[in-house]
Amino acid sequence: MGDPWQWYCDIPVVSRCYLTGSFLTTAACALDLVSPFSLYFNFGLIFYKGQLWRVVTNFLFFGLFSLDFLFHMYFLVRYCWYLEDSTRFRGRTGDFVWMLSIGASIMIAMAPFISVHFLGSSLTFMMVYIWGRLNPHQRMSFLGLFPFTAPYLPWVLLVFSVCLGNPVTIDLVGIAVGHVYYFGDFVFPAVAELRQFSRVKRLVRTPWPIRLLNTDNDDDGVRVRWAM
């Protein structure tokens, strides 16, 4: 099959599934097999009409095939891959799935109040934000014009997206949810250890059935101290 197939097989399983689902969803819309109007998040249709698939499909549609679609796929694959293959989540597929589930659930709870119908970009921004915070000393540059470190990447992308005429709400939702998750999974355990909390030491704990997906059975995982 050549190098593209090998590249596809090298993508970690969750990232590969997300990429495949997004591509197939877009292809189905491009071929008029499915209408985008049957995919978007709609509180009334989900909870009163029983169209439960919208809870998932609104995260899979990034628009029809275009330069903007390729832009989103690039960042989805790149940073979903980076995060899934990071020290925190390598060998811990269940923890990674639970992270995405928490983020998606918070976004779904917010969606009816902010009039956002497709949340795939928000979920991507969440992953970019978390990856950036886990790699505070990673040097980067935007279009080769100016350098910055990884924690600033979501903000650089946010400004770029706004300059292209995209609404700021979708990206801000991803950054906000990413910050909430980062605090719960990385900052709070460090604070609890430092202050010797006796009752609550972790806010994020993967449920046992999902934890079965982990190949690394270290329940405590790896906690990264945040940079001041």
N, C-alpha and C positions, 0 to 999 in steps of 0.2 A: 504493500500500500504506500510505501515511501515515507519520507520524513513527516509530513503532516499527520499521518495516522499515529506514528510513534509519539509525536508531540501531544496529540490528543490522549493517548494512553498514559502518558506520563503525568497528566493532570490528576491531582488527588481526587478521590471518589466524589466527595460532596461538591467540589467546584466543577467537576466534569458533569455531574448530574444537573447542576444549575445552568451551566452553559448549554447543555443539550436541550433542556426544557425550554430555555429562552429562545434558542434558535428554531426549534420545532414549532413553538407558538407563533413566532414571527412568520415562519414559512407558511403555516396554515392560514394566517391572515392574508398574506400576500397572494395565496392561491384561492382566496375567497372560500376556503373551507370553513373558516370561523370568522365571525365578526368581532372586532375589538369591543363593540358595544356589549358583547356577552362575556367579556373578560374583566371589565373594570370593577373597582370596589364600589358597592352600593349597599348601604346599611339596610335599607328597606327591602331590597330584593333578596339579600342574604337571610335576614332574620324573619321576614314575613312571607317570602315566596319560596324559601327553601333552596335558593341557588347557592349552595355552599361552596361550589367550585371557585367562586369569585374570591374567596379568602386566599386561595393559592395563585390563581391565574393573574391577579393584579400585580404579583411580584415577577411574573415571567414575561410580560409584554413591555418592550422598550421602544416601540414604534416600528414602522415598516422599514424594510431594508433601505438604508441611507447612510450618509457619512456620520450622522448623529448616532445611528444604531451601532456602527462599527466603533465609534468613540466609547459608547457605553459598554460594549462587549469587551473592549480592550481593558478597561479599568475593572470590569467585573472579574474577568479571568485572572488578571495580573494580581490584584490584591486579595481576592478570595483565595487564590492559590498560595500567595505569600503567607496569608494568615493561617490557612489550614496546615501549611508545612512549617509553621513557626515552632519555636521551642515549646510554647504553651500548648499547642494543639496537635503536634506531630504524634501519631499513634493514639490520639484521643478523639476519634471521629464522633463519638457520642457527645463529648463536651462541645465540639464545634457545632453539631446539629442543635444542641440545646441553646447555645449562644444565639444562633440564627432564629430559633423559635422564640426566644425571649424578645429579641429585637423586633421581629415581625409582629408579635402580639402587642407590644407597646405601640407600634405604628398603626396597627389596625384599630386600637382603642382611640388613637388620636385622629384618625382619618375623618370620621364624621364631623369633627369640629373645625377642620381646616380645609375642607373641600379638595382633598387630594384623592385622585381616582386610581393612579398607578404608583405603586410604592417600590418598584424595583430599584430605581435610582436612589431612593432613600436608604434601602438596605445596603447598596453598594457603598454609599458614603459612610454608613456606619462601620463597615469593614475597613475602609480606608482610614477612618479616624482611629480605630482601635489599633490597626497595624502601625500607624504613625506614632501613637503613644508608646507602643512596645519597642519602638526603635528610635529613641530620642536623639541619637547621635548620627543617624543615617543621613549623609549629605545627598542632596538632590538639586536639580535645576529645572527651571521651566522654560522649555524651548531653547535651552542653552543661553538664556539672557541673564538670569540672575539666580544665584544659589540660595538655598534655604535648607533647613533640616526637616526630617519626615513629619514631625508633629504639625507643621504648618501646611502640609500638603492639602488637607481637605479645604482649608481656607483659600489657598491659591486656586484650587479647582472651583470653589464657589464663586470667586471673583470672575474667573474665566467664563463660567457658565452664565453668570448674569450679563457679562459683556456680549454674549451670543444671543441675549434676549430671552433666556429661560427664566421662569419664576424662581425666586429665592427660597420659597417655602419648602419645596421638596428636599433640597439639599440640606437646609437647616434642620429639618426633621431628622435626617440621618445623622448629622453631627450631634444633635441633642441626645438621641437615643444611644449613640455610640459612647457619649460621655457618661450617661447613666450606667451603661453596662460596665464600662471600664472602672468606674468607681466601685460598683458592687463586687466585681470579680477580682480586682487587683489592688485598689487603694484600701478599701475597707478591711480586708484580711491583714494587711500590713499595720493599719492603725489598731486593729483589735489585738494583734500580737504585741505591739509596742505598749499599749495601755493595759494589756492583760485583762481583756474582757472575759468574763467567765461564762456568760450565757450565750451570746451570739458572736461567733468568730468568723462566719462566712455567710454572705447574703446569697451567693449563687452556688447551688449544689445540684449537679445533674441527677435526675431521677434514676433509680436502679435499672429499670428496663432499657432506657436509652444508653446508660453507661455500659451495657453489654456490647455496644459497638466499639468500645475502646479496645485496642490491642495492648496498650500500656495500662496496667491495672493499678498503678499508683493513684489512690483515691484523692490524695492531696494535690496532685498535679504540680505545676510549677507556678509560683507567684512572683511577679516581677515588681521590684520596688520602683515607684514612680520617681521621676526627676523633679527636683524643686526648681 
